[in-house]
Amino acid sequence: MTVPAEWKIEPIVHNNQKRLALKFAYNQVWNFEARALKGARWSNTLKCWHVQDNEYYRTFFNIASVPDYLPKEATSGNDNSEKLKEYVLWMRSKRYSESTIESYTKALVVFFQFFGHKPVEEISNRDVVVFNNEYVLKKQLSATYQSQFINALKLFFSIVKKKKINIEQLVRPNKPHQLPKVISEQEVEAILNASNNLKHRCMLSLIYSAGLRRSELLNLKKTDIDSMRMMITIQKAKGMKDRLV
């Protein structure tokens, strides 16, 4: 089926469910085609057909997905929210990990809400200083959060054309130099022997001995392990980089 250009597809919430409303002037053929869509329902209240709001139908109707972590007030159609959605799509096109996209976007949503959705073009370096002092420091948020916010802001304004802000003047806070917390051999042994499940003990031993992240362990395949060379290939780890351990 080819979606007619005259159809207007709108994301809605109907009966507490996310749906896509199919709006068009009455046409017997179009009415038949809409009715034939899988899961399509007619709403007497809305006077239109609607289908489930999911990746399949968003692709089918060529609608960009709106991340669930953007709150309603950040997706209400104002200029800043549109730029945030473009920002998400840009990061996805650059193959940033979804966790990075989510954390960066959430930080920017908080920042824009703090200034009452002040237009992006009017944001200045002074606003960043005010936010750091009046929000980050007052709430006693960590230096890590502040650095993440600066990273998100620098990336966001690197793709915004009209701007007052100078991203070269955005600096990250000084990192505290802390000694690593090291556990003893006896504590390591106790952790590895804590489970009687052979699979769990194998997973714990592998994480400890090879220095793997949790996601790296979960994504391992049999073909990644070379027992002859005693090597493990970690594919698409942090920064989408492969490495051998």
N, C-alpha and C positions, 0 to 999 in steps of 0.2 A: 504494500500500500504506500502511495506517495501522499504525504501530508499536504493538503491544500494550503496555499499561501494565505488564504483568507481566514484560516483558523487562528484563534488567539489562545495560547496555552498559558494558564496562570497557576502557580503553586498556591494551594489553599489548605486550610485545616477544616475538615468537615467531619462532624461527629467524633472529634478528638483524634482524627487520623489525618496523616499527610497525604493529600491527593493533588492531582493535576486536573484543573478544570478545562474542558474543551469548549470554547465559546465560538459560535459562528451563527450567521443568519440561517433561518430554517431552509434546509435543502434536503429533499427526500434521499438522495444518493449519499450525501454526507452523513445524514442521520443513520443510515444503514451501516456505513463504514465505522462510525463511532461506536455504535452498538455492538459491532462484531469484534471490537478490541477485547482482548482477554481481561476479565475483571472489571469491565466498564459498567458503570451504574448511572441511572438517571436520577437527578435531584429535582423534585418539584419545587423546593425552596429556592435553589439557585437557577433553576430553569436551564440546566445544561448537563451534558454527560461529564463524568469524571472517572479517572483511573488512578491506580496507586502511584504515589510519588516515589519512584525507585530509579536505580541506575539504568535499567533497561529502557524505561519510558523516557527518561531524560536524554538518553542517547538517541532514541527513536525520534523524539521531537526536537532534537538539537538544542537542548537547554543545558546551560552550564550548571553543574552541581554546586549547591550552597553547603558548605561544611556545617555539620551539626553544632560545632563549637562556636559558631558565630551567633550570639544571642539575638532575639527578635529586634531589639532596639538598634542593633548594628546591621540589620539586613532590611531596614524599612524603606530602602530606596533612596536615602539621601546620598549626597555626593561622596561623602567619606566612606559610606558602606559600599558603594559601587567600586571605589578605589581599593578597598580591602578585598573584595571578591576578585578583582583583577590581579591583585597581589598574590592571592592564593593560587590562581590559575597560572600566573607567571612562575611561581616557585615549583609548581607541579611540572610545568614544561621543562624546567631545569633539573628535574628529578631529585628535588630535595626530599628527604624522608618525611613521611606524614607526621611523625612526632615533632620534627623541627617546624614544619608548617603550622601545626597546631599551637605550639608554644610561642612562636613568633607572632602569630595572629592574635592570640589571646592577650599578649602583652600590649599590642597596638590598640586593641579594643578598649582596654583599661585606660590607656593614655588618651584616646580620643574622648572617652566618656568623662574623664577628669576635667577636660576643657569644654564640656557641653557641646561636643561635635563641632568645634571650631574648624572652619574650612582648612583643608590640608595646605592650601597655598599661603595661609596666614601664619602657620606654625613657624616659630623662630627658635634659635638656639636658647634664648632666654626661657622659653616655655619648657624646654628640656630641663634646665637648671631648677625651675620652679617645681616641676613634677618630681624630680629626684629629692628635693628638700621637703616638699609638702606631702608627698605620697610615700615614696620608697623609704626615706629615713624616718618619717613619723610613724610608719607602720612597722619599723624595724625589720624590713625585708633584707634578705641577704645580698652580699656583694655579687653573688652568682646571678641572682635575679636581675640586678641592675645591669650587669654585663650583658645578659641575654636580651634585655630591653634595648640597650644601645645597639647590639648586633641587629635586632629586628628593625630598629629605626633607620640605621644606616642603609640596610638593604632596601627598605621600603622607599626612602627618599632618593636612592640611586636610580630608581626607575620613574620617579615623578619629574615631569619636565618643568612646570611652573612652581617655584618654591622660593621661600625666603631663607630657609635653613641652610647652613653650611655643614655638610656631613663630615668634612675634614676636621672640624673643630669639636666633634663629638668624641669624648674620651671615656674609656672604661675606668672603673674604680680600681685602686690598687688592691691586688689580691693578698690576703693574709698568708704568710708563710708558716704553715703548721707542720709539725713533725707527723709522719705517718703512724697510724695506730697498728702496731704489729702484734699478732697473737702468737702464743708459744707453740712449739711442736706438739706438746701434750694436748693443747686445745684443738689444734688441727686434727689430730688423731681422734679425739673425742667426737668431733663433728662428722668425720668420715665414717665412724663406726656407729653413729647414732641410729642409722636405719638398718633394718634387717632385709630390706628389699634390695636385691642385687642390682636391679636397673638404677635405682636411686643412688646407691653407693657408687656405681660406675659414673653417673652424671656428676656427682659431687667431686669425685676424684679427678675427672677430666677437666672440670672448671678450674679446680685448684692447681693442677699440674701444668695445664697449658695456658692458664691466664685468659680464659674465655669469658665473654659477656654472656648473659642469660640467652639473649636472642641468637647469638652465634651458636650456642649449644643446641637450641631448638631447631635451628635451620640446617644442622649438619646432616649429610647424607652418607651412606656407606661408601660411595665413590670418592668422598672427600678424605677418606682415611687410607693412607699408604703405610701398611704395617711393615713392609719390607724396609722402607727408608725411615720408619718411625716419624712420619710427618703427617700433619693435618693441614688441609687447604681450607682456609676461612674465606668464603666468597661473599663479596658485597658487604663488607663489614662497615664500620663507621666511616663516613665520607665516601661510601660506595667503592671502597678499596679492598682488593684481595690481599691476603697475606698468608705466609706459611709459618706454622709453629711446630 
